[in-house]
Structures are given as C-alpha cells and as structure tokens.
C-alpha cells in the first residue's frame, strides 16, 4: 500500500484526468482515498479539481474531521457514509459526467446490462433519488444503495463510483460515462434491448472463472434475468 505522499500524487493525477476528459469542471466533483486504517486523503472544498497540487489535499479521520490541511470537500459526509458501510472500499470518486447526468435529468435509467463490459466492470448500477448537494440528505439517500453497488447515479447530481483502489473507482466512472455515450447514440439510431438473461449469466460465470472482480450481483430493479421483463427500450434497473 502506498504512503500518504504517493496517495496525494495519485489523487492529483486522477483529478486532472477527470477534468481533461470532461467528467468535472470548475469546482465540481471530489475524490478521496483511505490511507492506513483510519485516515482519508480528500480533495479540498471549493477548489478547481483539475489544478490541484498534492499539498492542497486534506487529511481527515474516518468521520471526516480534518487533521491536516484546510477544509475537506463539502461532500465529505458522502465519503464518510461509504467508508462506514463498505470497509473494503479504499477510494471514492464523485463526478459530473455529462452523458450520465443527461440521462438522470431526463429520467432515463442506465441500470440494465446493455454491454458485456458493463456486466464485468460495473454490475448493478444504482439509481439514487434526489438530495440537496452538500447536505445530510446526500449520505441518507445513498445509504441503501452503497452496500449493493459500486456505481451509483445520483439524481441530477452526477455519479459516485467506489473501488478497492483509486484506479478501480476511476475505471468504473469511465465505463459508466462510456456506456451512457453508447446508449445515447444507439437510441438515436433505433430501439435497444438489454443482453438476454442467459448471456448475462454466461458473462458472470466467465468473470468468476478468470478471477475478475466485479460489482455485487444483486440486480434489484431489473427484471431481465428473472424472465419477467415486459419489453420496451427504457431500462428499469
């Protein structure tokens, strides 16, 4: 496990990559990584995340209380909620990827298995209800989803992706936005349908066979694999 300095440098590189790829702008988004057993390095409140330096980041305890640096992200309570409910999670990324956010604003779900890569990398994509940003409503609204999902879409508020390390959390963000782009383009061409249930099961088995870690297999909200889907083009997961 890398030390605090290495973690700070990795967060800065990841935030710059998020900014370059349009997943965040200006003061949007926040990133945190657990260091050791009871410390968290997190992006500071109000800062432009694409222009950070390692020294700008804040060290807190697992309750979000700052130990060194300035003020942690105004969304720190969201990160605290994740670490409390998922001890194995080491990194949390919150971003505003435009295609995913557009689906959210339009009330359209990305929760079904459209692409094989989604089954491998994301598993269940949770749809969290609306909560006023930076308030205690945010951790409350994500609490029921965090235990079952590594990728959440926050209504009108972007995405929350989790990982065993920062690379995994960022990769899930990238996969989610890429899926949204493809889904957007496919819908412009005509109706789309999720992968058949048998293919989803086959992909799950393949993932397990090669030791590929994927999200929790609980796909509540999607009826494809249960054989009770009603058809149509709007995912229900």
Secondary structure, DSSP 8 states (H G I E B T S, - for coil): ---HHHHHHHHHHHHHHHHHTTS--TT--EEEEEETTTEEEE-BTT--GGG--GGG-EEEETT--EEESS-B-TTHHHHHHHHHH-TT--EEEEE--HHHHHHHHTT----S--SHHHHHHT-SEEEE----TTSHHHHHHHHHHHTT-SEEEETTTEEEEEESSHHHHHHHHHHHHHHHHHHHHHHHHS------HHHHHHHHHHHHHTT-----S--TT--TTTT----SSS---
